[in-house]
Amino acid sequence: MNKEKAKNIRNILLLIGMTILVLYFVMKDNFSSIMYELSQANLWWIALGVFLFYLGLYFKSLAFSGIIREFEPKFSLFETIRIQLATQFFNGITPFATGGQPLVGVWLTKKGVDGPSSVNIVIQDFITYQTGLVLLGVYAVLYNFFFHMFPSDSLLKKLVTLGFIMNTLVIVLLYLVSLNPKFNKMVTGWIVKFLDKINVVKDKEKTIKKWEDYVDRFSAGATSLFKNKKLFVRSIILNMLYLSSQYLVPLAIAYSLGINTFGINECIISSAYSMLIGAFVPIPGATGGLEYAFLQFFGNFIKDAALLSALMILWRAITYYSAMIVGAIALYVKKDKQWELVYLQIHIHHMLMVFLHPYRC
């Protein structure tokens, strides 16, 4: 069996096992009450939650499509939507959601986009997404600072602060690499030389060359994006709309269960904080960590344990499990007579190494 395929199967089995375990602990004390609340849910509000989730993916597809068409003007929006849906599947079965970007690179290349352009597209998409994420994070932190939604001494709040700082550092680093490649090459040289002295790097010159090539590619892609101010701003706004739509899903589900103890701001911030906590969990889908964070943050507004658990179960069903199913369909079902599944299975590991090679000494 192909090694990558075997790893994906192991990840899926781990995901199933963790899901069963999480559901057991969530439902073991209130099983009847939770099932009752789920059975009473208003399907129209749940449908709205599903609509908000996939509307968010549509916004994300529009942002991605705008970037792709700078390199490949005839690339269809339909194909871009399929890429975004399939990305949900690969992100969902890989730890830290690392499988999505390599899939995008493979898909774009297979559709006729040349290698350097594919790398540029992924870089530009990442920059605009990360910028939108940090801007929403700033809003969430400031709102909580002034209105004190969560206890100031809670572990979760400290983890959220750490996650926000890390995301901010990432975007600062992205802009530094983009705007001052010479400085970054110099810093890279210092770091690699230090690693060489402590025998971490096997081939100093080869590693420096890899990093410098990566900085050049990244800087070229980012510079091209910054020059196109209209595309840059549009992509950031669409990514913020994508995130906001995703973050509002729990509000629609809450209304379906008759919960009206929190509003739009509380929902967006609690969802954003939950996702930040999930970034620390090295399990496919951040299973376990995301559920715990969701229960803790939304538990500030919902005191009924059965209602809170029902809300969390429906939220995960829409935002994760339905996305996995739809993503798998988008990946494996094609209008063409054959899909490049074998190609993906053979090359996905290689693409991971291509995208991550600057970090491997």
BELGI-V607133 format. One record per residue. RES is the residue in one small letter. PHI is phi in whole degrees, 0 to 359 (none if undefined). Layout:
res->RES phi->PHI
res->RES phi->PHI
//
This chain:
res->m phi->none
res->n phi->305
res->k phi->299
res->e phi->292
res->k phi->296
res->a phi->298
res->k phi->294
res->n phi->296
res->i phi->296
res->r phi->299
res->n phi->297
res->i phi->294
res->l phi->296
res->l phi->297
res->l phi->298
res->i phi->298
res->g phi->299
res->m phi->294
res->t phi->297
res->i phi->299
res->l phi->296
res->v phi->298
res->l phi->298
res->y phi->298
res->f phi->290
res->v phi->288
res->m phi->255
res->k phi->296
res->d phi->265
res->n phi->227
res->f phi->303
res->s phi->297
res->s phi->294
res->i phi->295
res->m phi->298
res->y phi->296
res->e phi->298
res->l phi->296
res->s phi->290
res->q phi->267
res->a phi->297
res->n phi->281
res->l phi->292
res->w phi->292
res->w phi->291
res->i phi->296
res->a phi->300
res->l phi->295
res->g phi->299
res->v phi->298
res->f phi->299
res->l phi->299
res->f phi->297
res->y phi->282
res->l phi->297
res->g phi->300
res->l phi->295
res->y phi->294
res->f phi->300
res->k phi->297
res->s phi->295
res->l phi->297
res->a phi->297
res->f phi->292
res->s phi->298
res->g phi->300
res->i phi->289
res->i phi->302
res->r phi->289
res->e phi->291
res->f phi->253
res->e phi->224
res->p phi->303
res->k phi->268
res->f phi->293
res->s phi->280
res->l phi->295
res->f phi->302
res->e phi->294
res->t phi->295
res->i phi->297
res->r phi->298
res->i phi->298
res->q phi->296
res->l phi->294
res->a phi->295
res->t phi->299
res->q phi->301
res->f phi->292
res->f phi->290
res->n phi->296
res->g phi->288
res->i phi->257
res->t phi->241
res->p phi->300
res->f phi->57
res->a phi->53
res->t phi->272
res->g phi->274
res->g phi->290
res->q phi->298
res->p phi->301
res->l phi->300
res->v phi->300
res->g phi->300
res->v phi->297
res->w phi->298
res->l phi->298
res->t phi->297
res->k phi->294
res->k phi->270
res->g phi->100
res->v phi->278
res->d phi->292
res->g phi->305
res->p phi->301
res->s phi->294
res->s phi->299
res->v phi->297
res->n phi->300
res->i phi->298
res->v phi->297
res->i phi->297
res->q phi->295
res->d phi->297
res->f phi->295
res->i phi->297
res->t phi->291
res->y phi->295
res->q phi->296
res->t phi->296
res->g phi->298
res->l phi->298
res->v phi->293
res->l phi->297
res->l phi->294
res->g phi->296
res->v phi->299
res->y phi->300
res->a phi->297
res->v phi->296
res->l phi->294
res->y phi->298
res->n phi->291
res->f phi->297
res->f phi->275
res->f phi->249
res->h phi->52
res->m phi->291
res->f phi->239
res->p phi->302
res->s phi->289
res->d phi->259
res->s phi->286
res->l phi->298
res->l phi->299
res->k phi->296
res->k phi->294
res->l phi->294
res->v phi->297
res->t phi->300
res->l phi->298
res->g phi->297
res->f phi->295
res->i phi->298
res->m phi->296
res->n phi->295
res->t phi->294
res->l phi->297
res->v phi->299
res->i phi->291
res->v phi->297
res->l phi->297
res->l phi->302
res->y phi->289
res->l phi->296
res->v phi->298
res->s phi->290
res->l phi->268
res->n phi->219
res->p phi->298
res->k phi->297
res->f phi->300
res->n phi->292
res->k phi->294
res->m phi->295
res->v phi->297
res->t phi->302
res->g phi->301
res->w phi->298
res->i phi->296
res->v phi->295
res->k phi->296
res->f phi->296
res->l phi->297
res->d phi->293
res->k phi->294
res->i phi->262
res->n phi->63
res->v phi->270
res->v phi->267
res->k phi->275
res->d phi->232
res->k phi->300
res->e phi->295
res->k phi->295
res->t phi->293
res->i phi->300
res->k phi->297
res->k phi->299
res->w phi->296
res->e phi->295
res->d phi->297
res->y phi->296
res->v phi->299
res->d phi->298
res->r phi->295
res->f phi->296
res->s phi->297
res->a phi->296
res->g phi->294
res->a phi->292
res->t phi->299
res->s phi->300
res->l phi->293
res->f phi->296
res->k phi->291
res->n phi->267
res->k phi->300
res->k phi->297
res->l phi->296
res->f phi->301
res->v phi->294
res->r phi->301
res->s phi->294
res->i phi->296
res->i phi->299
res->l phi->295
res->n phi->293
res->m phi->291
res->l phi->294
res->y phi->302
res->l phi->295
res->s phi->297
res->s phi->298
res->q phi->296
res->y phi->289
res->l phi->271
res->v phi->304
res->p phi->300
res->l phi->294
res->a phi->297
res->i phi->294
res->a phi->301
res->y phi->296
res->s phi->295
res->l phi->261
res->g phi->81
res->i phi->267
res->n phi->223
res->t phi->265
res->f phi->214
res->g phi->243
res->i phi->297
res->n phi->300
res->e phi->298
res->c phi->292
res->i phi->300
res->i phi->290
res->s phi->296
res->s phi->294
res->a phi->298
res->y phi->295
res->s phi->298
res->m phi->293
res->l phi->296
res->i phi->297
res->g phi->300
res->a phi->296
res->f phi->269
res->v phi->261
res->p phi->275
res->i phi->236
res->p phi->311
res->g phi->74
res->a phi->52
res->t phi->299
res->g phi->100
res->g phi->292
res->l phi->295
res->e phi->297
res->y phi->297
res->a phi->298
res->f phi->300
res->l phi->297
res->q phi->290
res->f phi->288
res->f phi->286
res->g phi->295
res->n phi->292
res->f phi->246
res->i phi->236
res->k phi->267
res->d phi->282
res->a phi->298
res->a phi->293
res->l phi->297
res->l phi->298
res->s phi->294
res->a phi->297
res->l phi->299
res->m phi->296
res->i phi->297
res->l phi->293
res->w phi->300
res->r phi->293
res->a phi->299
res->i phi->281
res->t phi->277
res->y phi->238
res->y phi->288
res->s phi->294
res->a phi->295
res->m phi->295
res->i phi->294
res->v phi->296
res->g phi->296
res->a phi->295
res->i phi->297
res->a phi->297
res->l phi->284
res->y phi->263
res->v phi->257
res->k phi->230
res->k phi->290
res->d phi->294
res->k phi->289
res->q phi->225
res->w phi->255
res->e phi->276
res->l phi->298
res->v phi->299
res->y phi->302
res->l phi->295
res->q phi->297
res->i phi->285
res->h phi->257
res->i phi->297
res->h phi->294
res->h phi->298
res->m phi->295
res->l phi->302
res->m phi->293
res->v phi->298
res->f phi->285
res->l phi->257
res->h phi->300
res->p phi->297
res->y phi->269
res->r phi->256
res->c phi->276
//
